[in-house]
Amino acid sequence: MDKDIVYTPGAKDNDSKMISLREAAKLRLARIRRPKWSHKMDHIEIRYNTPLTDSGIPLFGWFYGPFNKECNGRDKLEVCLLSSPIIPGIDDKEWVEYTGVLPDSREYISERVLYEGCLSD
């Protein structure tokens, strides 16, 4: 682990040290989230099998959120980790490791169902 990165593995959002996207990539974290996002299950899965940028960060990730299916027609949206409205600068310390439920879990699916039809006329 990089000695300059202060990080608490497995910590909850409210008691973890915030890290940058660059630090998350150095640590090879699988999933990250921004605590200020409105839903506790919203998170990004970093896709390490995609091309790396000059800064060592994978170019793409998957954004998961229970509201995605209703809002976008699918859950698991591909996002560019360097140029997306939901991604701050690569060195902004706004991330924590996501340790919540995964998108195929019953809890996550139950949460997604709550949004079904809420955007219908």
Phi, psi and omega in degrees: 000140180297128184292342180274352182264121176263117187210142179244099182301136176072007180286155176287159181310317188277353179236011180264151172287138178284144179231165178269168176298320178299317179293320178299321179292320177299323179280352182057042176292138182283318185223139180224162175210160174261120182304336181281353176296146190291331182249132184296344180262355176292130180197168178241133171264119181283129183263093182288350178271007176261165181304143176272146176278174177301334181273004177083011180260134175302146185288327186234159174214171174253129175261121178249140175194138183304333181276347183305314184300315180292318185281322187241359180084354178202155174246130186108086180256131178285132178232143172279124185286350180255343181212081178216145179298339181268358183248119175285187178301154187294341180254004177286127182275081183233014187239153168225161175293137176273122181239016182279192182290154181268158185301340178265006180280157179299318182299316180294313181298319178299322179292319179298321180299329180301333182270347185303126177082358184290341178260004180289153177289000000 
